[in-house]
Amino acid sequence: MKQIVALCLFVLPALNINAQALKVDSLINILETEKLSSVKQLALYEEISRLCYGYNLEMGIEYSIKGLQLAEKEKDKRMTSIFNRFLGTIYYHKASVDTSRIYLEKSLKTAIEAKDESLQTSVYGSLGNLYRLKHDYQQALDYYMKSLSFHDIPTNPAHAGSLNNIAIIHRIQNNPDRAIYYFNQALEVSRQLNLKQQEMEVDYGLGTVYADIKDLVRAEESFKRTLAISREIGNKPYEIISMNSLATCFSISKNFGKALEYAQEGLTVAEEFGDPRHILGAYGSLADIYREMGKFKACEDLAMKAWMMDSTSVEEASYTAYTLTIANIYMGQKERAEYFLNKYYDIMKSGNEKSLHNSLADMEIKHETEKKELRITSLEKERQLYVWLVIAGAMFTLSLGVALWLKIRNSQKEKQLAASNAVQEGEMSERERIAGELHDRLLGTLSAVKSDFDNTDISNKLNDCIEEVRRISRNLMPLPLRNGIKTALEDFTAQFPNVRFHFFGQEKRIEKRIEFVLYCCANELVSNSIRHSGAKNINVQLVQGENHIALTVQDDGSGFDEKTVIKGVGLKSIQDRVASCSGKINIFSSPNKGTETIIEINT
């Protein structure tokens, strides 16, 4: 059976969804129509962000950012921490783990500066949840213990939350007895304090443990209690996962009617809520049920929807590939079954087999990693062969004509490479110079002029001008690139709701010119996918090894015929940039099947 996974959700108050929407509209109206002090505006932004978290993630991001900007302007450390935490939790639910970590770490920093122990407790707990998602359980436990250290009284909400989180760690590490012990302690405190949200989370955790040990009766009881509370308080994420979990339990019990009822309702709610991880889970639950029922065409259709959303992650994509393989075998579609079996093999092979039994963290390695390593190995062998041929040629004194031809050819290549490098260096230097001039001179001058025109239309126009100069400056030479290519790509991809960024390997600074080339290529490829392919999902992946780095941009857009497509200026620019770093670029595409571009550079 597919393992029932306990999703680690952040605890925030939730109301009935319709009531939330009405209240949010009312609060926004107050913001837009009434003249309010900064303190009242911040309070409204906080309440709107809190309410949006329960039903509209994009709106939550919009108003959290507005609140954050105002808090930073007012130098309010506490509110700055609160809005950073809101953004961290929202991006967590959008599966943007690295972006979530950046916001949560900012939140912790300002909470410590504000000396707000309550906020520090919350942020430590949120960071623990995040590292639990990343399968770094020791780091997660450290954060949970730090959260626990702020509350010595055993009957308060924070204490219940920490007990629940510790129970989850025991459950993940296959220690069901200790997990049940801590879950029951957390449940007792939650009920004493009438903490419905906390009680719901703990009940769900208990259900997952009982499901793990095949006690389906108790598992169903726990999941039904979770479902009832989630509907009572209007918490959509828990409503979705409770229904998916109940569907799995009923499917194992061969009660397919009930299983389909819960799974289909779970998918409907997931699509309304808009969290891609929950939609993937709902597709997976339905596909599992149809497979168990022997309805393999319906199983394949649902699994393909999941595959189009995620074809790279070890945890989700590997299981989807397995499901597609089984379905196609039973339908007699040999070639498709073989294709997805190979995909499953590639994905699983990309994990570190030696440590799979010791750490679940290695399960996050993407299926393309192994393929890229093989290609990089191949490039290294070609380079070694070239060196050997040159040495052998010198040793055996090749003919003067051949030696001269090689010399001329190599000289031409070196000149081309040197010219390309010079262009790249010149472009980068010029971008830095112009960006610096804009930021240091023009921006300072505009700001000085603005100070003479406060509370006037001219002041407002100067504000717009200043922001435009900042934008141009950032585009010319992105500030995040000063902190490395990983941070730069995280910042760039976070601008788009349908672009996900993944990083694997050893994070370290490399040659500045290579970082600049990779950033420009990623920018161009993502822009092409958005403008021309109609892609709904775009994956950007960066794999950094000891002596190499690989960038992959994959979309599920319209694709093209590699044999007939006319390469435009954008692609030519990318190829020239990669060539300037002695890199290699491969493009895989076909009509209606998306496009995958892989760039590999030795560092």
C-alpha positions as CSV (number, residue, x, y, z in Angstrom):
1,M,0.0,0.0,0.0
2,K,1.0,3.6,-0.5
3,Q,2.3,5.0,2.8
4,I,-0.1,7.5,4.5
5,V,2.0,10.6,5.0
6,A,1.3,13.0,7.8
7,L,1.6,16.5,6.4
8,C,3.3,18.9,8.8
9,L,1.0,22.0,8.8
10,F,1.7,25.2,10.6
11,V,-0.9,26.2,13.3
12,L,-2.8,29.3,12.6
13,P,-6.5,30.1,13.5
14,A,-9.1,29.1,10.9
15,L,-12.7,30.1,10.5
16,N,-15.5,28.9,8.2
17,I,-14.3,29.6,4.7
18,N,-17.3,31.7,3.6
19,A,-17.1,33.7,6.8
20,Q,-13.3,34.2,6.2
21,A,-13.9,35.5,2.7
22,L,-16.6,37.9,3.8
23,K,-14.4,39.2,6.7
24,V,-11.4,39.6,4.4
25,D,-13.5,41.7,1.9
26,S,-14.7,43.8,4.8
27,L,-11.2,44.4,6.1
28,I,-9.8,45.2,2.7
29,N,-12.6,47.7,2.2
30,I,-11.6,49.5,5.4
31,L,-8.0,49.6,4.3
32,E,-8.9,51.1,1.0
33,T,-11.5,53.6,2.1
34,E,-10.5,54.9,5.5
35,K,-7.6,57.0,6.6
36,L,-5.8,54.9,9.2
37,S,-2.7,55.2,11.3
38,S,0.3,52.9,10.6
39,V,-0.5,50.8,13.7
40,K,-4.1,50.2,12.6
41,Q,-3.0,49.4,9.0
42,L,-0.5,46.8,10.3
43,A,-3.2,45.2,12.5
44,L,-5.5,44.9,9.5
45,Y,-2.7,43.5,7.2
46,E,-2.0,41.0,10.0
47,E,-5.6,39.9,10.3
48,I,-6.1,39.7,6.5
49,S,-3.0,37.6,6.1
50,R,-4.0,35.3,8.9
51,L,-7.5,34.8,7.4
52,C,-6.2,34.4,3.8
53,Y,-3.8,31.6,5.0
54,G,-6.9,29.4,5.5
55,Y,-8.4,29.7,2.0
56,N,-6.4,31.9,-0.5
57,L,-2.7,31.5,-0.5
58,E,-2.0,34.0,-3.3
59,M,-4.0,36.7,-1.6
60,G,-2.1,35.8,1.6
61,I,1.2,36.5,-0.1
62,E,-0.1,39.8,-1.5
63,Y,-1.2,41.2,1.8
64,S,1.7,39.7,3.8
65,I,4.1,41.5,1.5
66,K,2.2,44.8,1.9
67,G,2.3,44.4,5.6
68,L,6.0,43.5,5.6
69,Q,6.8,46.6,3.6
70,L,4.9,48.9,5.9
71,A,6.4,47.2,9.0
72,E,10.0,47.6,7.7
73,K,9.2,51.2,6.8
74,E,8.0,51.8,10.4
75,K,10.9,49.8,11.8
76,D,8.5,47.6,13.7
77,K,10.6,44.5,14.5
78,R,7.7,42.5,16.0
79,M,5.4,43.0,13.0
80,T,8.3,42.5,10.6
81,S,8.8,39.1,12.2
82,I,5.1,38.2,12.0
83,F,4.8,39.0,8.3
84,N,8.0,37.1,7.5
85,R,6.5,34.1,9.3
86,F,3.3,34.4,7.4
87,L,5.2,34.4,4.1
88,G,7.4,31.4,5.3
89,T,4.3,29.3,6.2
90,I,2.5,30.2,2.9
91,Y,5.5,29.4,0.7
92,Y,5.8,26.1,2.7
93,H,2.2,25.2,1.6
94,K,3.1,26.2,-2.0
95,A,5.9,23.6,-1.9
96,S,8.6,26.4,-2.1
97,V,10.8,25.0,0.7
98,D,13.9,27.1,0.2
99,T,11.9,30.4,-0.1
100,S,10.0,29.4,3.1
101,R,13.3,28.9,4.9
102,I,14.6,32.3,3.9
103,Y,11.4,34.1,5.2
104,L,11.4,32.0,8.5
105,E,15.0,32.7,9.2
106,K,14.3,36.5,8.7
107,S,11.4,36.1,11.0
108,L,13.5,34.5,13.7
109,K,16.2,37.2,13.5
110,T,13.7,40.0,14.0
111,A,11.8,38.1,16.7
112,I,15.1,37.8,18.7
113,E,15.8,41.5,18.1
114,A,12.3,42.4,19.3
115,K,12.9,40.1,22.4
116,D,9.5,38.6,21.8
117,E,9.6,35.1,23.4
118,S,6.1,34.1,22.1
119,L,7.1,34.9,18.5
120,Q,10.4,33.1,18.9
121,T,8.5,30.0,20.2
122,S,6.3,30.1,17.1
123,V,9.1,30.6,14.6
124,Y,11.2,27.8,16.2
125,G,8.3,25.5,15.8
126,S,7.8,26.5,12.2
127,L,11.5,26.0,11.4
128,G,11.2,22.6,13.0
129,N,8.3,21.7,10.7
130,L,10.2,22.9,7.7
131,Y,13.3,20.8,8.5
132,R,11.0,17.9,9.2
133,L,9.7,18.3,5.6
134,K,13.3,18.3,4.4
135,H,13.9,15.1,6.4
136,D,16.6,16.7,8.5
137,Y,15.2,15.2,11.7
138,Q,18.0,16.1,14.0
139,Q,17.8,19.8,13.0
140,A,14.0,19.6,13.3
141,L,14.2,18.2,16.8
142,D,16.7,20.9,17.8
143,Y,14.2,23.6,16.8
144,Y,11.4,21.8,18.6
145,M,13.5,21.6,21.8
146,K,14.3,25.3,21.5
147,S,10.6,26.0,21.2
148,L,9.9,23.8,24.2
149,S,12.4,25.7,26.3
150,F,10.3,28.8,26.3
151,H,7.4,27.2,28.1
152,D,7.9,25.2,31.3
153,I,4.2,25.0,32.2
154,P,2.9,21.7,30.7
155,T,-0.7,22.9,30.1
156,N,-0.4,25.6,27.5
157,P,-0.8,25.6,23.7
158,A,2.9,25.9,22.8
159,H,3.6,22.8,25.0
160,A,0.9,20.8,23.3
161,G,2.4,21.8,19.9
162,S,5.9,20.8,20.8
163,L,4.7,17.4,22.2
164,N,2.8,16.8,18.9
165,N,5.9,17.6,16.8
166,I,8.1,15.3,18.9
167,A,5.5,12.5,18.4
168,I,5.7,13.1,14.6
169,I,9.5,12.7,14.7
170,H,9.1,9.3,16.5
171,R,6.5,8.3,14.0
172,I,8.8,9.1,11.1
173,Q,11.6,7.2,12.7
174,N,9.4,4.1,13.0
175,N,9.0,4.2,16.8
176,P,5.2,3.8,17.0
177,D,4.9,3.2,20.8
178,R,6.7,6.4,21.6
179,A,4.8,8.3,18.9
180,I,1.4,7.2,20.4
181,Y,2.7,8.1,23.9
182,Y,3.5,11.7,22.9
183,F,0.4,12.1,20.7
184,N,-1.8,11.1,23.6
185,Q,0.0,13.6,25.9
186,A,-0.5,16.3,23.3
187,L,-4.2,15.3,22.8
188,E,-4.8,15.5,26.6
189,V,-3.4,19.1,26.8
190,S,-5.3,20.1,23.6
191,R,-8.6,18.9,25.0
192,Q,-8.0,20.5,28.4
193,L,-7.5,23.9,26.8
194,N,-10.2,23.3,24.1
195,L,-7.6,23.8,21.3
196,K,-9.6,22.5,18.3
197,Q,-6.9,23.2,15.8
198,Q,-4.3,21.4,17.9
199,E,-6.7,18.5,18.7
200,M,-7.3,18.1,15.0
201,E,-3.6,17.9,14.2
202,V,-2.9,15.4,17.0
203,D,-5.8,13.2,16.1
204,Y,-4.5,13.1,12.5
205,G,-1.1,12.1,13.8
206,L,-2.5,9.3,15.8
207,G,-4.4,8.1,12.8
208,T,-1.2,7.9,10.7
209,V,0.5,5.8,13.4
210,Y,-2.4,3.4,13.7
211,A,-2.4,3.1,9.9
212,D,1.3,2.3,9.9
213,I,0.8,-0.6,12.3
214,K,-2.3,-1.8,10.3
215,D,-4.8,-1.0,13.1
216,L,-7.3,0.3,10.5
217,V,-10.3,0.5,13.0
218,R,-8.5,3.0,15.2
219,A,-7.0,4.8,12.2
220,E,-10.5,5.4,10.7
221,E,-11.7,6.6,14.1
222,S,-8.9,9.1,14.3
223,F,-9.3,10.3,10.7
224,K,-13.0,10.8,11.1
225,R,-12.5,12.9,14.2
226,T,-9.9,14.9,12.3
227,L,-12.4,15.4,9.4
228,A,-15.2,16.5,11.7
229,I,-13.0,19.1,13.4
230,S,-11.5,20.4,10.1
231,R,-15.0,21.0,8.8
232,E,-16.1,22.6,12.1
233,I,-13.2,25.2,12.0
234,G,-12.9,25.5,8.3
235,N,-9.4,24.1,7.8
236,K,-9.2,22.9,4.2
237,P,-5.7,21.3,4.2
238,Y,-6.7,18.9,7.0
239,E,-10.1,18.3,5.4
240,I,-8.3,17.2,2.3
241,I,-5.7,14.9,3.9
242,S,-8.3,13.4,6.2
243,M,-10.5,12.4,3.3
244,N,-7.5,11.0,1.4
245,S,-6.4,9.0,4.4
246,L,-9.9,7.6,5.0
247,A,-10.0,6.7,1.3
248,T,-6.8,4.7,1.6
249,C,-8.1,2.9,4.7
250,F,-11.3,1.9,3.0
251,S,-9.4,0.8,-0.1
252,I,-7.2,-1.5,2.0
253,S,-10.4,-2.9,3.5
254,K,-11.8,-3.4,0.0
255,N,-14.7,-1.0,0.6
256,F,-14.2,0.7,-2.7
257,G,-17.5,2.5,-2.7
258,K,-16.6,4.4,0.5
259,A,-13.0,4.8,-0.7
260,L,-14.0,6.5,-4.0
261,E,-16.5,8.7,-2.2
262,Y,-13.9,10.1,0.1
263,A,-11.1,10.3,-2.5
264,Q,-13.3,12.2,-5.1
265,E,-14.5,14.6,-2.5
266,G,-10.9,15.2,-1.4
267,L,-9.9,16.0,-5.0
268,T,-12.7,18.5,-5.3
269,V,-11.7,20.3,-2.2
270,A,-8.0,20.2,-3.1
271,E,-8.6,21.8,-6.5
272,E,-10.7,24.5,-4.8
273,F,-8.0,25.2,-2.2
274,G,-5.2,25.3,-4.9
275,D,-2.3,23.7,-3.0
276,P,-0.4,21.6,-5.6
277,R,0.8,19.0,-3.0
278,H,-2.8,18.3,-1.9
279,I,-3.9,18.0,-5.5
280,L,-1.1,15.5,-6.2
281,G,-2.1,13.5,-3.1
282,A,-5.7,13.4,-4.2
283,Y,-4.8,12.2,-7.7
284,G,-2.6,9.5,-6.1
285,S,-5.3,8.3,-3.8
286,L,-7.8,8.0,-6.6
287,A,-5.3,6.3,-8.9
288,D,-4.5,3.8,-6.1
289,I,-8.2,2.9,-5.6
290,Y,-8.8,2.4,-9.3
291,R,-5.7,0.2,-9.5
292,E,-6.9,-2.0,-6.6
293,M,-10.3,-2.2,-8.4
294,G,-8.7,-3.3,-11.6
295,K,-9.9,-0.2,-13.5
296,F,-6.5,0.5,-15.1
297,K,-7.5,3.1,-17.7
298,A,-9.0,5.3,-15.0
299,C,-5.9,4.6,-12.9
300,E,-3.6,5.7,-15.8
301,D,-5.6,8.9,-16.5
302,L,-5.3,10.1,-12.9
303,A,-1.7,9.1,-12.6
304,M,-0.8,11.0,-15.8
305,K,-2.4,14.2,-14.3
306,A,-0.1,13.7,-11.3
307,W,2.9,13.0,-13.6
308,M,2.3,16.3,-15.5
309,M,2.4,18.2,-12.2
310,D,5.6,16.5,-10.8
311,S,7.9,14.1,-12.8
312,T,11.1,14.8,-10.8
313,S,10.6,14.3,-7.1
314,V,11.7,11.0,-5.5
315,E,8.8,10.7,-3.1
316,E,5.9,11.6,-5.5
317,A,7.2,11.0,-9.0
318,S,8.6,7.6,-8.3
319,Y,5.3,6.3,-7.0
320,T,3.5,7.9,-9.9
321,A,5.9,6.2,-12.3
322,Y,5.3,2.9,-10.5
323,T,1.5,3.3,-10.8
324,L,1.8,4.1,-14.5
325,T,4.0,1.1,-15.1
326,I,1.5,-1.3,-13.4
327,A,-1.5,0.2,-15.2
328,N,0.1,-0.1,-18.6
329,I,1.2,-3.6,-18.0
330,Y,-2.4,-4.7,-17.2
331,M,-3.6,-2.8,-20.3
332,G,-1.1,-4.6,-22.5
333,Q,0.7,-1.3,-23.5
334,K,4.2,-2.7,-23.4
335,E,6.1,0.4,-24.7
336,R,4.5,2.8,-22.3
337,A,5.0,0.3,-19.4
338,E,8.6,0.0,-20.3
339,Y,9.0,3.8,-20.6
340,F,7.6,4.4,-17.1
341,L,9.5,1.5,-15.6
342,N,12.7,3.1,-16.9
343,K,11.5,6.5,-15.4
344,Y,10.9,4.7,-12.1
345,Y,14.4,3.1,-12.3
346,D,16.0,6.5,-13.1
347,I,14.3,8.2,-10.2
348,M,15.1,5.6,-7.6
349,K,18.7,5.2,-8.9
350,S,19.2,8.9,-8.4
351,G,19.0,8.4,-4.7
352,N,22.0,7.5,-2.6
353,E,21.5,3.8,-2.1
354,K,24.0,3.5,0.6
355,S,22.1,5.8,2.9
356,L,18.5,5.2,2.0
357,H,18.1,2.9,5.1
358,N,19.7,5.5,7.4
359,S,18.3,8.8,6.2
360,L,15.1,9.7,4.4
361,A,16.8,12.9,3.4
362,D,18.4,11.2,0.4
363,M,14.9,10.5,-1.0
364,E,14.7,14.1,-2.2
365,I,17.4,13.6,-4.9
366,K,15.7,14.1,-8.2
367,H,15.4,11.4,-10.9
368,E,17.5,13.4,-13.3
369,T,20.6,13.6,-11.0
370,E,21.9,10.1,-12.0
371,K,21.4,11.0,-15.7
372,K,23.3,14.2,-15.3
373,E,26.1,12.5,-13.4
374,L,26.5,10.0,-16.2
375,R,26.6,12.8,-18.8
376,I,29.2,14.7,-16.7
377,T,31.2,11.5,-16.4
378,S,31.0,11.1,-20.1
379,L,32.3,14.7,-20.6
380,E,35.2,14.1,-18.3
381,K,36.1,10.9,-20.2
382,E,36.0,12.9,-23.5
383,R,38.3,15.5,-21.9
384,Q,40.7,12.9,-20.7
385,L,40.7,11.2,-24.1
386,Y,41.5,14.5,-25.7
387,V,44.4,15.1,-23.3
388,W,45.7,11.6,-24.0
389,L,45.5,12.1,-27.7
390,V,47.5,15.4,-27.5
391,I,50.1,13.7,-25.3
392,A,50.3,10.6,-27.6
393,G,50.6,12.9,-30.6
394,A,53.6,14.7,-29.0
395,M,55.2,11.4,-28.0
396,F,54.9,9.8,-31.4
397,T,55.7,13.0,-33.3
398,L,52.6,13.2,-35.5
399,S,53.2,14.5,-39.0
400,L,53.9,18.2,-39.4
401,G,50.7,18.6,-41.5
402,V,48.4,17.1,-38.9
403,A,50.2,18.9,-36.0
404,L,49.9,22.2,-37.9
405,W,46.2,21.6,-38.7
406,L,45.5,20.9,-35.0
407,K,47.4,24.0,-34.0
408,I,45.4,26.2,-36.3
409,R,42.1,24.6,-35.3
410,N,42.8,24.9,-31.6
411,S,44.0,28.5,-32.1
412,Q,40.8,29.4,-33.8
413,K,38.8,27.9,-31.0
414,E,40.8,29.6,-28.4
415,K,40.3,33.0,-30.1
416,Q,36.6,32.4,-30.4
417,L,36.4,31.4,-26.7
418,A,38.6,34.4,-25.7
419,A,36.4,36.7,-27.7
420,S,33.2,35.2,-26.2
421,N,34.7,35.5,-22.7
422,A,35.7,39.1,-23.3
423,V,32.1,39.9,-24.4
424,Q,30.7,38.1,-21.3
425,E,33.2,39.9,-19.0
426,G,32.5,43.2,-20.7
427,E,28.7,42.8,-20.4
428,M,28.9,41.8,-16.8
429,S,31.3,44.7,-16.0
430,E,29.1,47.2,-17.9
431,R,25.9,45.9,-16.1
432,E,27.7,46.3,-12.8
433,R,28.8,49.8,-13.7
434,I,25.4,51.0,-14.9
435,A,23.6,49.4,-12.0
436,G,26.0,51.1,-9.6
437,E,25.6,54.5,-11.3
438,L,21.8,54.2,-11.2
439,H,21.8,53.1,-7.5
440,D,24.6,55.3,-6.1
441,R,24.2,58.5,-8.1
442,L,20.8,58.8,-9.8
443,L,18.9,57.1,-7.0
444,G,20.6,59.3,-4.4
445,T,19.8,62.5,-6.4
446,L,16.2,61.5,-6.9
447,S,15.8,60.8,-3.2
448,A,17.4,64.2,-2.3
449,V,15.0,66.0,-4.7
450,K,12.0,64.1,-3.3
451,S,12.7,65.4,0.2
452,D,11.9,68.9,-1.1
453,F,8.5,67.9,-2.4
454,D,6.8,65.9,0.5
455,N,3.0,65.6,0.4
456,T,2.8,66.8,-3.3
457,D,2.0,65.1,-6.6
458,I,5.6,65.7,-7.5
459,S,6.7,63.6,-4.5
460,N,4.5,60.8,-5.6
461,K,5.9,60.9,-9.1
462,L,9.4,60.9,-7.8
463,N,8.5,57.9,-5.7
464,D,7.4,56.0,-8.8
465,C,10.6,57.1,-10.5
466,I,12.8,55.9,-7.6
467,E,11.1,52.5,-7.7
468,E,11.6,52.2,-11.4
469,V,15.3,53.1,-11.1
470,R,15.6,50.4,-8.3
471,R,13.9,47.9,-10.6
472,I,16.2,48.7,-13.6
473,S,19.2,48.5,-11.3
474,R,18.2,45.1,-9.9
475,N,17.5,43.7,-13.4
476,L,20.9,44.9,-14.7
477,M,22.8,43.1,-12.0
478,P,20.5,41.2,-9.6
479,L,21.4,41.9,-5.9
480,P,20.8,38.2,-4.9
481,L,23.6,37.2,-7.3
482,R,26.0,38.8,-4.8
483,N,25.1,35.9,-2.4
484,G,25.5,33.2,-5.0
485,I,23.6,31.5,-7.8
486,K,21.3,29.4,-5.5
487,T,20.0,32.5,-3.7
488,A,19.6,34.4,-7.0
489,L,17.6,31.6,-8.6
490,E,15.4,31.2,-5.5
491,D,14.6,35.0,-5.6
492,F,14.0,34.9,-9.4
493,T,11.7,31.9,-9.4
494,A,9.7,33.1,-6.3
495,Q,8.2,35.8,-8.6
496,F,6.2,33.2,-10.5
497,P,3.4,31.1,-9.0
498,N,3.9,28.2,-11.4
499,V,7.7,28.0,-11.2
500,R,9.3,25.7,-8.6
501,F,13.0,25.8,-7.7
502,H,15.0,22.7,-6.4
503,F,18.6,22.7,-5.3
504,F,20.8,19.6,-4.7
505,G,24.4,19.1,-3.9
506,Q,27.1,21.2,-2.2
507,E,26.3,24.9,-2.0
508,K,29.4,27.0,-2.5
509,R,30.5,30.1,-4.5
510,I,31.9,29.5,-8.0
511,E,33.4,31.8,-10.6
512,K,31.4,35.0,-10.8
513,R,31.1,34.8,-14.6
514,I,29.7,31.3,-14.5
515,E,27.1,32.4,-11.9
516,F,26.1,35.3,-14.1
517,V,25.8,33.0,-17.2
518,L,23.6,30.5,-15.3
519,Y,21.3,33.2,-14.0
520,C,20.9,34.8,-17.5
521,C,20.2,31.4,-19.0
522,A,17.6,30.5,-16.4
523,N,15.9,33.9,-16.8
524,E,15.7,33.4,-20.6
525,L,14.5,29.8,-20.4
526,V,11.8,30.5,-17.8
527,S,10.7,33.6,-19.8
528,N,10.4,31.5,-23.0
529,S,8.4,28.9,-21.2
530,I,5.9,31.4,-19.8
531,R,5.6,33.5,-23.1
532,H,5.6,30.9,-25.8
533,S,4.9,27.3,-24.5
534,G,1.7,27.9,-22.4
535,A,3.3,25.8,-19.6
536,K,1.3,25.3,-16.4
537,N,4.2,24.0,-14.4
538,I,7.9,24.9,-14.7
539,N,10.6,23.2,-12.7
540,V,14.1,24.8,-12.3
541,Q,16.7,22.5,-10.8
542,L,20.3,23.3,-9.9
543,V,22.7,20.5,-9.1
544,Q,26.1,21.5,-7.7
545,G,28.9,19.0,-7.4
546,E,32.6,19.3,-6.3
547,N,33.8,20.3,-9.8
548,H,30.7,20.8,-11.9
549,I,27.2,22.5,-11.9
550,A,24.1,21.6,-13.9
551,L,21.0,23.7,-14.5
552,T,17.8,22.1,-15.7
553,V,14.6,24.0,-16.8
554,Q,11.7,21.7,-17.5
555,D,8.1,22.7,-18.5
556,D,4.9,20.9,-19.5
557,G,4.1,23.3,-22.3
558,S,3.4,22.9,-26.0
559,G,7.0,21.8,-26.8
560,F,8.3,21.7,-30.4
561,D,9.9,19.5,-33.1
562,E,13.6,19.6,-32.6
563,K,14.2,18.7,-36.2
564,T,12.1,21.5,-37.7
565,V,12.2,24.3,-35.2
566,I,14.0,27.5,-36.1
567,K,16.3,28.6,-33.3
568,G,15.7,32.2,-32.4
569,V,18.0,34.9,-31.0
570,G,17.2,33.9,-27.4
571,L,18.4,30.4,-27.8
572,K,21.5,31.5,-29.8
573,S,22.3,33.9,-26.9
574,I,22.0,31.0,-24.4
575,Q,24.2,28.8,-26.5
576,D,26.9,31.5,-26.8
577,R,26.9,32.1,-23.1
578,V,27.3,28.4,-22.3
579,A,30.0,28.0,-24.9
580,S,31.9,30.9,-23.3
581,C,32.2,28.8,-20.1
582,S,33.2,25.7,-22.1
583,G,29.8,24.2,-21.1
584,K,27.4,21.9,-22.8
585,I,23.7,22.4,-23.5
586,N,21.1,19.7,-24.4
587,I,17.5,20.4,-25.3
588,F,14.8,17.6,-25.3
589,S,11.4,18.5,-26.7
590,S,8.6,17.2,-28.8
591,P,5.1,18.6,-29.7
592,N,2.6,18.7,-26.8
593,K,5.1,17.0,-24.4
594,G,7.0,19.9,-23.0
595,T,10.6,21.0,-23.1
596,E,13.6,20.1,-21.0
597,T,16.9,22.1,-21.3
598,I,20.0,20.9,-19.4
599,I,23.1,23.1,-19.1
600,E,26.3,21.6,-17.7
601,I,29.5,23.5,-16.8
602,N,32.7,22.3,-15.2
603,T,33.7,24.6,-12.3
